[in-house]
């Protein structure tokens, strides 16, 4: 069994802070794409993208349209 330190060095840092808002936006979009590609999670991913569109800082403006475009490209 691998140690916790060894496991964390191999995986994406889920709790690390992105360096920029653009990086955070991209990480969030990538996560939504992963969820939308997983059976049973498509509706939730779409709902969450629509929620994020209404974020008070406006940092997720356009994320639902990007999610739609990326999912169409995957087909």
NORFEN-V106181 format. One record per pair of residues at least 6 apart in sequence whose C-alpha atoms are under 8 Angstrom apart, sorted by the first residue. I is the first residue (numbers start at 1). J is the second residue. Records with the same first field share a line. If there is no record, write none. Layout:
# NORFEN-V106181
I=J ; J
This chain:
# NORFEN-V106181
17=24
18=24
21=59
25=59 ; 60
29=63 ; 66 ; 67
32=45 ; 46 ; 49 ; 67
33=45 ; 67 ; 70 ; 71
35=41 ; 42 ; 44 ; 45
36=42 ; 43 ; 44 ; 45 ; 46 ; 71
37=71
46=64 ; 67
49=63 ; 64 ; 67
50=63 ; 64
52=60 ; 61 ; 63
53=60 ; 61 ; 62 ; 63 ; 64
54=60 ; 61
